[in-house]
């Protein structure tokens, strides 16, 4: 366990307008857009990445990969069923229709492919980094 103290939270309300922040993520084919990172606002226990999917149908954004922390996919679209992704986790295929969430335990080999996405469909990955718990 990391014995460093957690960073202090900001003393006043704060905003960021320089979003998304792009980070290299192992297994991903291009830098990944992040909207929240674990070093923002004095330290968060999670990171939020992802983006709009309407131009990514049948185009994987990542090869099968793992994370050292759990991840939750959040699939959202303007209309129920407007987004469909196929998640592959440890070789098992799962078809999700929006709105939906999918939990991926740390160390699970995973990726997803968009199968349907009306404009305004997003898949967000919530990475449970636990920084604020240090």
C-alpha positions in Angstrom: 0.0 0.0 0.0 1.2 3.5 -0.9 2.0 5.5 2.2 2.1 8.9 0.5 -0.6 11.2 1.7 -3.5 12.0 -0.7 -3.1 15.4 -2.4 -5.2 18.2 -0.8 -8.5 18.9 -2.5 -8.9 22.4 -3.9 -10.1 25.0 -1.4 -12.6 26.5 -3.8 -14.9 25.3 -6.7 -12.8 24.7 -9.8 -13.3 23.9 -13.4 -11.3 22.5 -16.4 -12.0 23.6 -20.0 -8.9 22.0 -21.6 -10.8 18.6 -22.1 -10.4 16.0 -23.2 -6.8 15.3 -22.2 -5.3 12.6 -24.4 -3.2 9.8 -22.8 -1.5 6.8 -24.2 -3.1 3.6 -22.8 -1.5 0.2 -23.5 -3.5 -1.8 -26.0 -5.3 1.2 -27.5 -4.7 2.1 -31.1 -4.6 5.9 -30.5 -4.3 8.2 -27.5 -7.4 8.0 -25.4 -9.5 11.0 -24.5 -9.9 11.5 -20.7 -12.4 13.8 -19.1 -11.3 13.1 -15.5 -7.9 11.9 -14.3 -6.9 10.8 -10.9 -4.6 13.8 -10.3 -7.4 16.4 -10.9 -9.0 18.3 -8.1 -6.6 17.3 -5.4 -6.8 13.6 -6.3 -9.7 11.4 -7.4 -10.3 7.7 -6.8 -11.1 7.2 -10.5 -10.5 8.3 -14.1 -13.1 8.8 -16.8 -12.2 8.2 -20.5 -14.0 7.5 -23.7 -16.0 9.2 -26.4 -18.6 9.3 -29.0 -19.0 6.1 -31.1 -21.1 6.9 -34.2 -17.9 6.9 -36.4 -16.5 3.7 -34.8 -19.0 1.0 -35.9 -17.1 -2.2 -36.5 -13.8 -0.4 -35.9 -12.1 -1.5 -32.6 -10.4 1.3 -30.7 -8.2 -1.1 -28.8 -6.7 -4.6 -29.0 -7.3 -7.0 -26.2 -5.6 -5.6 -23.1 -5.7 -5.4 -19.3 -5.6 -2.8 -16.6 -4.2 -3.1 -13.1 -7.5 -1.6 -11.8 -11.1 -2.4 -12.3 -13.0 -0.6 -15.1 -16.7 0.0 -15.7 -18.0 0.6 -19.2 -21.0 3.0 -19.3 -22.8 2.9 -22.7 -25.2 5.8 -23.3 -27.2 7.0 -26.3 -30.0 9.5 -27.0 -32.5 6.7 -27.4 -32.7 3.3 -25.7 -31.0 0.7 -27.9 -29.3 3.5 -30.0 -25.9 2.1 -29.1 -24.8 -1.6 -29.1 -21.3 -2.8 -28.2 -19.8 -6.3 -28.1 -17.6 -6.6 -25.1 -15.1 -9.5 -25.0 -13.8 -10.2 -21.5 -11.5 -13.2 -20.9 -12.7 -14.7 -24.2 -16.5 -14.4 -23.4 -18.6 -12.3 -25.6 -21.3 -9.9 -24.2 -23.7 -7.9 -26.3 -24.7 -4.6 -24.5 -27.5 -2.3 -25.7 -27.7 1.2 -24.3 -28.2 2.2 -21.6 -25.9 -0.3 -20.0 -22.9 -0.8 -17.7 -20.3 -3.6 -17.7 -17.9 -4.3 -14.9 -14.4 -5.5 -15.8 -12.3 -6.8 -12.9 -8.6 -5.8 -12.7 -6.4 -8.1 -14.8 -9.2 -9.1 -17.1 -8.3 -9.3 -20.8 -10.9 -7.2 -22.6 -11.9 -4.9 -25.5 -15.1 -3.9 -27.2 -16.3 -3.3 -30.7 -19.1 -0.9 -31.5 -21.9 -2.7 -33.4 -24.5 0.1 -33.6 -24.2 3.8 -32.7 -26.7 6.6 -33.5 -25.1 10.1 -33.3 -24.6 11.0 -29.7 -23.8 7.5 -28.5 -21.0 7.4 -25.9 -19.0 4.6 -24.3 -17.2 5.8 -21.2 -14.7 3.8 -19.2 -14.6 4.5 -15.5 -11.2 3.3 -14.2 -11.3 2.7 -10.4 -7.7 3.9 -9.6 -8.2 4.4 -5.9 -5.8 7.3 -5.7 -7.9 9.2 -3.1 -7.7 6.1 -0.9 -3.9 6.2 -0.5 
